[in-house]
Amino acid sequence: MTPPTDTSRTTVARPGAKRQTVPPAARAKSTATKGAKAAGRAAKAVGTAARTKRRVVKSPSPPPPVRKERRAAKQSPIGRTVRRGRQAWREGGRLRPAGYYALLATIVVLNLVGLVMVLSASSVEALANYGSPWLFFKRQLTWTFLGLIGMGITCRIDYRALRRYVGPLLVISAGLLFLVLVPGVGISVNGSTRWLGVGAARFQPSELAKLALLLYCADLLTRRAANVGDWRSVLRPVGLMFCFFGGLVMLQPDMGTTIIMAILTGTILFVGGVRMRHMAGVLGCGAGAGLMLAVVEPYRRARLMSFIDPFDHYKEGGYQVAQSLIAFGSGGWTGVGLGAGRAKWMFLPNAHTDFIFAVIGEELGLVGCGLVLMLFGALAVLGVRTALRAPDRVGQLLAAGITGWIVGQAIINVGAASGALPVTGVPLPFISFGGSALLFTMCATGVLLNVARQGR
């Protein structure tokens, strides 16, 4: 009998081998395994494509177009300079606060006004005595250039590094002030021995002493900030140092510079947090000593009396103030015109130095005087703002002291020229003719700019 046929198996024949029968379940399992492998390969291909796509997204940006490179290569040197200047301006604007540029612009404008007014106020005297109306202007231009170099250096040097040079500056300043008093070494002008040098190349050591005293006071009040309430720890050394330098300056004699030193020292002490009762005692003693020194010397006493009524003491010391008031009255609202003033024609002594503000009033009128006062007012506001935003205590004290120095000197000069204060013989900062005074004032403003540059 023939066996029944099994339809549940499949016979597979291989060459040279016996037939093998594969069950349907095994065949289905093999098909599923192949499908799973194919799906795995497809998923792997998709993942590889995704990773490749992500790598394409993260690849660096392509180089700039060739057209831009050709345009930059064809640019003229002036164009490249302008482009670099624009880039530096943008970077500087990000690195420096806006008050820095406002302060720098104010200082530059004051120097430009000074150059113009020195040329106008000194041309007659220079032509009469030296044969050239440009003499004082050329000297002022030279000192302005040196002052800009000094301001650039002190602006770039970190103001904290200046504390290391306090000792050498004090020693050098004291030595030069002693050297001025040596007979035959110091140069005397109008009864005062204040300069060192040869011929027109003169140097006034008291201007360096201002800067040295400023740095000393700021450094001391920073180191002894915890003991600022103890007058023995702070007030006594500062007072002794001021008396030492002030005494040397008074021996020249130069009371105006001594007053400026007192103003900057008092400003630093006030901002440094010295107690008000101690400040009141120092202020009273200083006022008493100043009044005594003003009364002892005959010429100072004459100036003090002429301040009360300059026209009543016209021949005894009130001549300069009277001529200055006449110049102000002649100018009116808008002035007689730049260069057309009459006071500089030997009527007003020191027209290009101590009384240059009277020449401004005559030639530019009340409008010109108001603009100059607005510039000094802007300098005062920006200086106070710099002190308030200084990053540390020493920067705050330096900014306050420099602002008090410059603004206080401007107030004294303007007050003397207008008859509101006694004549002390201090120049108008940045505007009056003067070499070392302009140089060290510009160096001090460079320190102020450095504090403003790092401000908050």
ROKE-38439 format. One record per atom (N, C-alpha, C): z, x, y. Coordinates in steps of 0.05 Angstrom, whole numbers, plus 5000, padded with zeros to 4 digits. Example, Ala and Ser with C-alpha at 12.3 -4.5 7.8 and 13.67 -1.06 7.14 Angstrom:
REM residues 2
515652644886 515652464910 515652644934 514252574955 514352734979 515752585001 
//
This chain:
REM residues 456
500050184976 500050005000 500050185024 498450085044 498250245069 500550175087 501950395099 504350345117 503450225143 505250065155 504449945181 504150145203 502350075222 501750255244 503950245265 504950495275 507150505295 505850535322 505850325338 504650325365 506450435386 508950505379 510850615400 510650915404 508951045390 508751345392 505851415399 505451645412 502851745419 502452015405 500252045393 499652295379 498152475397 499152725400 497752935417 496853145398 494353215400 493153415383 492653665400 493453895390 492854155403 490954305384 489354465395 487554625378 489154805360 488654805335 490054985317 492954915311 493754675320 496554595315 496554315304 498854255294 499153995282 499453785304 498753545297 499053325317 502053275322 502753225349 505453165356 505552895370 507452745364 507652475375 509852475396 509152385423 510952385446 511852095451 514352045451 515251765456 514651675484 514451415489 513851315517 516151375536 518651375527 520851435546 520651715556 519951905539 519652185548 517352215567 515152065560 512852075579 513651975606 515151755608 516051645634 517851835649 519651965633 521452165646 519952395657 517952485643 516252715653 514852635679 513852385679 512352295703 514252275727 516752175722 518752165744 519452435754 519752625736 520452905745 518253015762 515752975754 513553075770 513552945798 514152675798 514152535824 516352645842 518752695830 520952805846 520253085857 519053245841 518253515851 516153495873 514353305870 512353275891 513553175917 515552985914 516952885938 518553115951 519853285934 521353515945 519453705960 517153755949 515253935962 514353805989 513853545989 513053416013 515253426035 517753376026 519953396046 520353676056 519953876039 520154146048 517954216068 515554116062 513354166081 513954036108 515053786107 515753656133 517853816148 520053916134 522154076147 521054326159 519254456144 517954706154 516454646180 514954426180 513354356203 515254296227 517554156221 519354096243 520554356255 521254536236 522454796246 520354946262 517954946253 515855076268 515454956295 515654686297 515354556322 517654626341 520154636329 522454716346 522154996357 521155176340 520755446349 518755466371 516755306370 514755296391 515955206418 517755006416 519054906441 520755126453 522255286436 524055486446 522755746454 520255766450 518856016457 518856066487 518756316496 518856376525 516356266539 516856216565 514656106581 512356306583 510056216586 507756396588 507756556613 506556786614 506456946639 505156796661 505656886686 504456746709 501456766709 500256576721 497256566720 496156826734 493856886725 492557126737 491857086766 491456836774 490656786802 492956856821 495456796813 497756876830 498057176832 497657316810 497757606810 495657716829 493257606828 491057706846 491857656875 493057416880 493757356908 495957546918 497957606901 500057796909 498958076913 496958156897 495758416900 494158436926 492858216933 491258226958 492858186983 495458126981 497058067004 497458327021 497458297047 497658517065 500558627066 500958867075 503758977077 505558797094 504458687115 506058507132 506858257117 504958147102 505557907086 507657967065 507458197052 509458267032 512158297045 512258417069 514758457083 516058187091 514258007100 515257737107 516357587083 514857617060 515757487036 518457597026 518757867026 521257987019 523457907038 522857897063 524857807083 525757527078 523857347072 524557067065 526357057041 525757217021 527357216996 530157327002 530257547018 532857657025 534557457041 533157307059 534557107075 535756887057 534156797037 535156597019 537556697003 537256936993 539457056977 541957096995 541557187020 543757227038 545156967045 543556757048 544656497053 546356387030 545656467006 547356386983 549856556980 549656806989 551956986986 553856977009 553056907033 554656917057 555056637068 557356587079 557756317092 556256307119 555956057128 554356017153 555856137177 558456147177 559956267199 559356557203 558556697183 557756977185 555357017204 553356847199 550856867216 551356777244 553056567248 553756477275 555156697290 557056827277 558557047290 556657277297 554957347279 553057567284 551157497307 550157257308 548357167329 549857177356 552357097357 553857107382 554157387392 554757577375 555057857383 552457967393 550257907379 547658017388 546857907415 547357647419 546657527445 548357647468 550857687463 552557817483 551558097490 550758247470 549658517476 547058507492 545358307486 542858277501 543458207530 545258027534 546057957562 547158197576 548758357562 549858597574 547758797582 545658837566 543559027573 542058927598 541458677599 540058567623 541658597648 544258527646 545958527670 546658817679 546958997660 547359277668 544959387683 542559327674 540159407688 540159297716 540759037719 540758907745 542959017764 545359047753 547659117770 547759417777 546459587761 546759877765 544260007777 542159857781 539659977789 539860097817 541159967836 541360077863 543060327864 545360327851 547060567851 545660797836 544360737814 542960947799 540761067815 539260897830 537061007847 538161167870 540361077882 541361227905 542661487898 543961507875 545461747868 543961927848 542161817832 540861977811 537861977813 536761807831 533861807835 532361647815 533661497797 532261327777 533861077773 532660847775 534160597771 534760537742 533660697724 533860637695 536060807682 537560977697 539361167685 541561027669 543060847681 545260717668 544260527646 541960407650 540860237629 540160397604 538960637607 538360807584 540860887569 542960957584 545461037571 546660797556 546560567569 547660327556 546060257531 543460287532 541760237509 542360427486 542860687493 543660877472 546260807459 548260737475 550860657464 550660397448 548960217457 548559967441 547360027414 545460217413 544360297388 546360427369 548060597381 550160727365 552260517356 552760317374 554660107367 553659937344 550959877344 549859727322 550059877296 549660137297 549960297272 552860287262 554760317281 557560307273 558360027262 557259817275 557759547265 556559507237 554159617233 552959587206 554559737185 555759967192 557260117172 559859967166 561359887186 563959757181 563559477169 561159357173 560559097161 560059137131 558959357123 558259397095 560659507079 562559647092 564859757078 566959537075 568059507052 570159307047 572559367065 573459167080 575659207099 578259297085 578559237059 580959327045 581059627042 578659747040 578560047037 579460187063 579460057086 580260177111 583260237111 584760107094 587660157094 588360437085 586560567070 587060837062 586761047084 585560967106 585061147128 586861097152 588960937148 590760877171 592161127180 593261287162 594661527169 592961727184 590561807173 588861987188 587961887215 587461627218 586661517243 588861527264 591361477255 593661507274 593961797283 593761977265 594062267272 591862357291 589362277285 587062357302 587362237330 588061977331 588261847356 590461967373 592762017361 594962147376 594162427386 592862577369 591962847378 590062837401 588162647400 586162627422 587562527448 589462347445 590862257469 592562477482 593762647465 595162877476 593163077489 590763107477 588863287487 587763197515 587662937519 586762837545 588662927567 591162947561 593163017582 593363317588 591963477572 591963767577 590263827602 591463967621 589864027646 587464197640 585164117651 582664257647 581064157623 582263997607 580863887583 580063597588 581863427597 581263157603 579563127628 577862927629 576062877652 577362667669 577662727695 578862537713 576762397730 577062137732 575261967749 576961767764 576761777791 578261597808 581261607803 582261847799 585161887796 586261837768 584561767749 585461717721 584061917702 585662037684 584662227665 584562087638 582261987631 581961817607 579861917587 578262117594 575862177578 575962467569 574562507547 573962777536 570962797534 569963047536 567063087534 565963267554 563363277555 561863447574 559763287588 559763287614 557663147630 557762847624 555362747618 555062457613 556062377585 556262577567 557262517539 560262507539 561362277546 564262247548 565362057527 567862107520 569161947499 571961877508 572661627504 575261527513 577061487488 578961667484 580661647459 582361397457 582961267480 584661027479 583160797464 580560807464 579060597449 579460637419 579460887410 579960937382 582860867375 584760907394 587560847389 587860547385 586260377399 586460087394 585860027364 583660137354 582860087326 584960187307 586060427312 588160537295 590660367295 591460277318 593860107320 593459837306 591059737308 590359487295 590659507264 589459727253 589559767224 592459817215 593959967231 596760027223 598359767222 598159597242 599759347242 598959167219 596359137214 595458957193 596359067166 596259327162 597059447136 600159417132 601659467153 604559447151 605459167145 604458967159 605258697155 604258587128 602258707117 601358627090 603158747069 603958997072 605759117052 608559007052 609458917076 612158817078 612158517084 610358377071 610158087076 612757947067 614058047046 616457917037 618857947056 618758157073 620958217091 620158167120 618257977124 617357937152 619457817169 621457687158 623557567174 625557767184 625658007172 627458217180 626258387202 627358377225 626058527248 626258827244 628158927228 628359217223 626059307205 625159137188 623059207169 620259207181 619759017199 617058977210 616959037240 618658897254 618458907284 619159187295 621059317283 621859577294 619659787290 618559827266 616460037264 613959967281 613259707282 610859637298 611459687328 613859617337 614559667365 614659957372 615660127354 615760407359 612960527361 611260447343 608460547343 607060457369 607460207377 606160117401 607260267426 609860307427 611060457449 609960747450 609560867427 608561137426 605761147438 603860987427 601160987437 600960877466 602460667471 602460557499 603460757519 605460907511 606461117530 604461327535 603061417515 600961617519 598661517537 597961257533 595861147549 596861107578 599361037582 600360997609 600561257624 600761487610 600861747624 598061817635 595961677628 593261757638 592861707667 593561507681 594761247673 592561037668 593160857649 591260637643 592860397634 593760237653 595360007646 593759787633 591159757640 589559557628 589259587598 588759827588 588559877560 591159827546 593359897559 596059847547 596459547544 595559387563 595859097561 594258987537 591859097533 590159007511 591459087484 592659317483 594159397459 596459197454 597859127475 600058937472 599058667462 596758577471 595558317463 594858327433 593458527424 592758537396 595158567378 597158727387 599558757370 601158497369 601358357392 602758097391 601357887375 598657897375 597157707359 597557747329 597657997321 598058047292 600957977284 602858027301 605657957295 605957657293 604657507311 604857217311 603557107286 601157197279 599757097255 601157187230 602457427231 603757527208 606357377200 607357207218 609657047211 612257147221 612257317241 614757417253 616257177266 618857177264 620356957275 619956927305 619956677314 619356627342 621556727361 624056727352 626156837370 625857137373 624857267352 624357557355 621957597374 619857427370 617457447388 618157397417 619957197422 620757137449 622157377462 623957507446 625257747457 623357967463 621458017446 619458227451 617758157475 616957907477 615357817500 616857857526 619357787527 620957817551 621258107559 621858277539 622158567545 619558677555 617258597542 614658707550 613858617578 614458367585 613758267612 615458417633 618058457627 619758597646 618858887650 618059027628 617159297630 614559317645 612659127640 610159127654 610459077684 612258897692 612758847720 613959087733 615759227720 616959467731 614859687735 613059727715 611059927718 609059857740 608559597744 606659507765 607859557793 610459537795 611759567822 612259857829 612760027808 613460307814 611160457827 608760427817 606460577828 605460437853 604860577874 603960457899 601360307897 599460427882 596760297881 596960047863 598660047843 599059797827 600459587844 602359667860 603759477876 601859357897 600059517908 598059417927 596159217913 595359277888 593659087874 595158827868 597658847862 599158597857 599458427882 599858557904 600158407929 597458287938 595258447934 592658347941 591758117923 592758097899 592157877882 593057607894 595257617908 596257367920 594357267942 593457447959 591557377980 589757617986 587457637972 585757877975 584657908004 584157698018 582957728045 585157808065 587657748060 589757838077 590358128074 589858238049 590158528044 587458648039 585558588056 582858668053 582558978052 584059118069 583859408071 585959558054 587659418040 589859538026 589659517996 587559417986 587259387957 585859127949 585358947969 584058707962 581058707968 579858937974 577058947981 575258867958 575758977934 574058907911 574158607904 576558497904 576858217897 575558037918 575858117944 574557957965 571557967963 570358197958 567458217954 566558067929 568158077909 567457927885 567457627890 569357527905 569457237912 567057167930 566357347948 563957297964 561457277947 561257447927 558957437909 558857177893 561157087884 561256827870 560356597888 561356607913 560656397932 557656397939 556456637940 553556657947 551856547924 552856567900 551156477877 550856177875 552856027882 552655737880 552355647851 550755437847 550455317820 548555477802 546255557813 544255687797 543755977804 545056087825 544756367832 542356417850 542356667860 540156747878 537756857863 538056887837 535856997821 536557257808 535657307784 536257557770 535057797784 536757977792 535858217806 535858187836 536357947847 536257907876 538957897889 541057977875 543757977886 544058187907 545958147926 546458327948 549058477945 550858387928 553458517925 553158797913 551158847896 550759107884 549659317903 548959237927 547859427947 550259557962 551959687946 554259837956 556359667969 556259407967 558359237978 560659207957 559959177932 561959137911 562159387894 564359537895 564659777878 564959697849 564059877832 564059827802 562659567795 560359527807 558959277801 557959257773 557359487761 556259487734 558359527712 560859567720 563059617701 565059387702 567159427718 569359227718 568658957730 566758957749 566158717764 563358617759 562358657735 559658567728 559558257726 561858137721 561857847720 561357717747 562157867769 561457767796 558457777801 557157987791 554258007794 552857777778 553957717755 552857487740 553157227756 555557197769 555956957785 554156937809 553457167821 551757157844 548857107836 547857247815 545057227809 544356997790 546156917773 545656687755 547356447761 549156467780 550656237789 552756137769 553655897774 555755777757 554555727729 551955667728 550755617701 550855877684 550156107696 550256357681 553056427673 554956397691 557756447684 558756267661 557956017663 558755827642 557655897615 555155997614 553956077589 555356317577 556056507594 557556747584 560256657573 561656487588 564256397578 564056237553 561856087550 561455937525 560956127501 559656347506 559256547485 561956667476 563656737495 566256837488 567956617475 567656367484 569056147470 568156117442 565556137437 564556117410 565556347393 565756587405 566856817390 569756767383 571256647401 574056587395 574356387372 572756177373 572855967352 572056087325 569856237325 568956357300 570956567289 572256717307 574256907299 576656777286 577656557299 579856407287 579056287260 576656177259 575756067233 575556277212 574656517219 574556737200 577356807190 579356817209 582056877201 583156667182 582556417187 583656197170 582356197143 579856297140 578456297115 578356567102 579956757111 580057017099 581057007071 580057177053 580857157025 583657267019 584857427038 587557527033 588957577060 591357667058 593057697082 592057917101 591258137090 590358357108 587758277123 585958127110 583658027123 584257837145 586257667140 587057467160 588257607185 589857817181 591157957203 589058117218 587158247204 585058397218 583358217235 582557987224 580857807239 582257697264 584857627261 586357527283 586757737305 587357987296 587758197316 585258267331 582958277317 580458347331 579658117350 580057867342 579357647360 581157647384 583757707381 585557727404 584857957422 583958177410 583158407426 580758347444 578658237433 576158197448 576457967467 577557737458 577757507475 579857557497 582057687490 584057747511 582957937532 581458137524 580258317544 578258167562 576757987550 574857827566 576357647586 578557527578 580057357597 581157527620 582157767614 583357937635 581158017654 578858097645 576658177662 575657957680 575157727668 574157497683 576257397703 578857407695 580957327714 581157517737 580757777733 580857967755 578457937773 576157887762 573757857779 573757607795 575057397785 575157137799 577657107816 579457307816 581857297832 584057137820 583857067795 585956907781 588057087769 587457347765 589257547754 589157807769 591257967769 591058227783 588958407770 587858587786 585858767776 587158977758 586059017734 587159207715 585159417707 582559377713 580659587707 579559587679 579659367665 578559357638 575759237639 573959337622 571159237623 570858977608 568658837614 568058587600 566658657573 567858587551 566758677525 563758597521 562258787511 559458767504 557658757529 558658707553 556958657576 557258877597 559658967602 560059177622 558959447612 558159617631 557259877624 559660047613 559160177591 561260337579 560460437552 561160697546 560160817521 562060767498 564360907499 566260897476 567460617474 567860477496 568860207495 567060017479 564360037485 562459877470 562359967441 562460227436 562160327408 564360227390 566860247399 569160167382 569459867382 568659727403 568659437401 566659337380 564359467379 562359387359 563359457330 564759687327 565859757301 567959547293 569559457312 571559257306 570258997298 568158917312 566758667304 565358697277 564658937269 563558987242 565758917221 568258997226 570358927208 570758627207 570558497230 570758207232 568558077216 566158177218 563958067202 564358117172 565558337165 566058387136 568058187125 570058117141 572057907133 570657637130 568857577150 567457317150 565557307126 564357537119 562457547096 563857477070 566357557067 567857507042 569657267044 569457107065 571156877069 570556647050 572556467048 572256237030 570356037042 
//
